[in-house]
Amino acid sequence: MSESHAHHKPVVGIVPTKLPEPYDDGINHYALAVRSAGAKPYLLPVTDDVGAYETIFPHMDGFLLTGGKDIDPVRYGDTEDDPSVTDHLPGREELEHLILCYSDEFDVPIMGICRGMQMLNVFYGGSLHLDLATQTKQQTHFANHFQTLPFSEPSHHVTLEPRGSLARIRQTLSTQVNSMHHQGIFELAPELRAAAYDDQGLIEAIEHPGKPFTIGVQWHPEFLG
């Protein structure tokens, strides 16, 4: 290995998002988390020029699907008009789809956070609860997943699957996480497996056992440090 290659920092392509106040600094937290892991963050553009991605993607060593607004329910076969579903961003969703196709074809490491985890599940054929409060009928459960505490503070407990790579990475089967979401996995995609659950049985993390590194978490580790 050459000296220059030995000192090469992995480049992680980050999907851009615009979060509402007070979380509009979310991208900065993602970038800081990537840097703290020893990699170089690269904020991917949202463009109609697919050729631009064909140039950019080969330079990425990994991808990070970030949190944000709801995914268009049409992507997972749900046409119900639910007022709880926030406006989706078609340009961003198309970028995410291209990233997932590229990652799947070339086994490029990818991680999804919150909405990013949900997008992983949808891409591989899974579906989502449109709204945990109305579809699960568990109001206290929903409140627990839309915390009012600062994101730097955990709000609930999750249990990691012993056979999962997430448990091996974290070296624990139990952890406390933060939470800011009103949707969640309903049907797990056939190719994926659950890597963590909350105390009510909601899937909190997923992984693709056939890929080198394809992981999604429902919480926001970038705020927890």
C-alpha positions as CSV (number, residue, x, y, z in Angstrom):
1,M,0.0,0.0,0.0
2,S,1.4,3.4,-0.9
3,E,1.9,6.1,1.7
4,S,-0.7,8.4,0.1
5,H,-3.3,5.6,0.0
6,A,-2.6,4.6,3.6
7,H,-3.4,8.2,4.7
8,H,-6.5,8.5,2.6
9,K,-9.6,9.4,4.6
10,P,-12.8,7.7,3.4
11,V,-15.2,10.1,1.8
12,V,-18.9,9.8,2.9
13,G,-21.6,11.3,0.7
14,I,-24.3,12.9,2.9
15,V,-27.8,13.4,1.6
16,P,-28.8,17.1,2.2
17,T,-31.9,18.0,4.2
18,K,-33.5,21.1,5.5
19,L,-34.8,20.5,9.0
20,P,-37.3,22.8,10.7
21,E,-36.3,24.9,13.7
22,P,-34.7,24.1,16.1
23,Y,-33.0,21.3,14.2
24,D,-31.8,23.2,11.0
25,D,-28.2,22.6,12.1
26,G,-28.7,18.9,11.6
27,I,-26.4,18.6,8.6
28,N,-23.6,20.1,10.7
29,H,-24.1,17.4,13.2
30,Y,-24.0,14.7,10.5
31,A,-20.8,16.2,9.2
32,L,-19.2,16.4,12.6
33,A,-20.1,12.8,13.3
34,V,-18.5,11.7,10.1
35,R,-15.4,13.6,10.8
36,S,-15.2,12.2,14.4
37,A,-15.3,8.7,12.8
38,G,-12.2,9.6,10.8
39,A,-13.9,10.2,7.5
40,K,-14.4,13.2,5.2
41,P,-18.0,14.4,4.8
42,Y,-19.2,15.4,1.3
43,L,-22.6,17.1,0.9
44,L,-24.2,15.6,-2.2
45,P,-26.0,18.0,-4.6
46,V,-29.6,17.5,-5.5
47,T,-29.8,17.9,-9.3
48,D,-31.7,16.7,-12.3
49,D,-28.4,16.0,-14.0
50,V,-28.0,12.2,-13.5
51,G,-24.7,12.4,-15.2
52,A,-23.3,14.5,-12.3
53,Y,-24.0,11.5,-10.0
54,E,-22.3,9.2,-12.4
55,T,-19.2,11.3,-11.9
56,I,-19.5,11.8,-8.1
57,F,-20.6,8.4,-6.8
58,P,-17.4,6.5,-7.8
59,H,-15.5,8.9,-5.5
60,M,-17.6,8.0,-2.5
61,D,-16.4,5.4,0.0
62,G,-19.8,5.4,1.7
63,F,-23.1,7.1,1.9
64,L,-25.2,8.5,4.8
65,L,-29.0,8.8,4.4
66,T,-30.1,11.5,6.7
67,G,-33.3,12.4,8.6
68,G,-36.0,14.8,7.4
69,K,-39.5,14.9,6.0
70,D,-41.7,11.9,5.3
71,I,-41.2,9.6,2.3
72,D,-43.8,9.7,-0.4
73,P,-46.2,6.8,0.6
74,V,-46.7,5.9,-3.0
75,R,-43.1,4.5,-2.9
76,Y,-44.4,1.7,-0.6
77,G,-47.8,1.2,-2.2
78,D,-49.9,3.3,0.2
79,T,-52.3,5.8,-1.4
80,E,-54.2,6.7,1.8
81,D,-54.5,10.5,2.2
82,D,-53.2,10.9,5.7
83,P,-52.9,14.5,7.0
84,S,-50.1,13.5,9.3
85,V,-47.7,12.8,6.3
86,T,-45.5,15.8,5.7
87,D,-44.7,17.2,2.3
88,H,-42.1,15.0,0.6
89,L,-39.2,16.1,-1.5
90,P,-39.2,14.4,-4.9
91,G,-35.7,15.6,-5.9
92,R,-34.2,14.3,-2.6
93,E,-36.1,11.0,-2.9
94,E,-34.7,10.5,-6.5
95,L,-31.2,11.1,-5.2
96,E,-31.7,8.6,-2.4
97,H,-33.0,6.0,-4.9
98,L,-30.0,6.5,-7.1
99,I,-27.6,6.2,-4.1
100,L,-29.4,3.0,-3.0
101,C,-29.2,1.5,-6.5
102,Y,-25.5,2.3,-6.6
103,S,-24.8,1.0,-3.1
104,D,-26.7,-2.2,-3.7
105,E,-24.9,-2.9,-7.1
106,F,-21.4,-2.1,-5.9
107,D,-21.6,-3.0,-2.2
108,V,-20.7,0.5,-1.1
109,P,-21.3,0.9,2.7
110,I,-24.4,2.9,3.5
111,M,-26.0,4.0,6.7
112,G,-29.5,5.4,7.2
113,I,-30.5,7.6,10.1
114,C,-34.2,8.0,11.1
115,R,-35.9,8.7,7.8
116,G,-32.8,7.3,6.2
117,M,-33.5,3.9,7.8
118,Q,-37.1,4.1,6.6
119,M,-35.9,4.8,3.1
120,L,-33.6,1.7,3.2
121,N,-36.6,-0.4,4.2
122,V,-38.8,1.1,1.5
123,F,-36.1,0.6,-1.2
124,Y,-35.8,-3.1,-0.4
125,G,-39.6,-3.6,-0.5
126,G,-40.8,-2.8,3.0
127,S,-43.5,-0.5,4.2
128,L,-44.1,2.1,6.9
129,H,-46.7,3.1,9.5
130,L,-48.0,6.4,8.1
131,D,-48.4,7.6,11.7
132,L,-47.6,5.7,14.9
133,A,-50.2,7.5,16.9
134,T,-53.2,6.6,14.7
135,Q,-52.0,3.3,13.2
136,T,-50.7,1.6,16.4
137,K,-53.3,3.1,18.8
138,Q,-50.5,3.6,21.3
139,Q,-50.5,7.3,22.2
140,T,-47.9,6.9,25.0
141,H,-45.7,4.9,22.7
142,F,-45.9,7.7,20.1
143,A,-45.1,10.4,22.6
144,N,-42.0,8.4,23.6
145,H,-40.8,8.6,20.0
146,F,-41.3,12.4,19.6
147,Q,-39.2,13.6,22.4
148,T,-39.3,17.1,23.9
149,L,-35.9,16.7,25.5
150,P,-32.8,18.0,23.7
151,F,-31.5,15.6,21.1
152,S,-28.3,15.1,23.1
153,E,-30.4,13.3,25.8
154,P,-31.8,9.8,25.3
155,S,-35.5,9.3,25.8
156,H,-36.1,5.5,25.6
157,H,-34.5,2.1,25.7
158,V,-33.8,-0.3,22.8
159,T,-32.6,-3.9,22.7
160,L,-30.1,-5.0,20.1
161,E,-30.3,-8.4,18.3
162,P,-27.4,-10.6,19.6
163,R,-26.6,-11.9,16.1
164,G,-26.6,-8.5,14.5
165,S,-23.6,-6.5,13.3
166,L,-24.9,-3.5,15.3
167,A,-24.6,-5.4,18.5
168,R,-21.0,-6.4,17.6
169,I,-20.1,-2.8,16.7
170,R,-21.5,-1.3,19.9
171,Q,-20.5,-4.3,22.1
172,T,-23.8,-4.2,24.0
173,L,-27.3,-5.7,23.7
174,S,-29.0,-2.7,25.4
175,T,-28.7,1.0,24.9
176,Q,-30.6,4.3,25.4
177,V,-31.4,6.4,22.4
178,N,-33.0,9.6,21.4
179,S,-36.1,9.9,19.1
180,M,-37.9,12.3,16.8
181,H,-40.2,10.5,14.4
182,H,-43.9,9.8,14.0
183,Q,-43.5,7.0,11.5
184,G,-41.9,3.6,11.7
185,I,-41.4,0.3,10.0
186,F,-44.6,-1.6,9.4
187,E,-43.5,-4.5,7.1
188,L,-39.8,-5.3,7.2
189,A,-38.3,-5.7,3.7
190,P,-37.6,-9.4,2.9
191,E,-33.9,-8.9,2.3
192,L,-33.4,-7.1,5.6
193,R,-33.5,-8.2,9.2
194,A,-34.2,-6.3,12.4
195,A,-31.2,-5.3,14.4
196,A,-32.9,-3.6,17.4
197,Y,-36.4,-3.2,18.9
198,D,-37.9,-0.8,21.4
199,D,-39.7,-2.1,24.5
200,Q,-43.1,-2.1,22.5
201,G,-41.7,-4.2,19.6
202,L,-41.2,-1.4,17.1
203,I,-38.1,-2.0,14.9
204,E,-35.4,0.5,15.8
205,A,-32.6,-0.7,13.6
206,I,-32.2,-2.8,10.5
207,E,-29.4,-4.3,8.5
208,H,-28.8,-6.3,5.2
209,P,-27.1,-9.5,6.1
210,G,-25.9,-10.0,2.5
211,K,-24.0,-6.7,2.3
212,P,-20.7,-5.7,3.8
213,F,-22.3,-2.7,5.6
214,T,-25.9,-1.7,5.1
215,I,-27.3,-0.5,8.4
216,G,-30.2,1.8,9.5
217,V,-31.1,3.2,12.9
218,Q,-34.3,5.0,13.8
219,W,-32.6,7.2,16.4
220,H,-30.1,10.1,15.8
221,P,-26.6,9.0,17.0
222,E,-25.0,12.1,15.6
223,F,-26.6,14.1,18.4
224,L,-25.6,11.6,21.1
225,G,-21.9,11.9,20.6
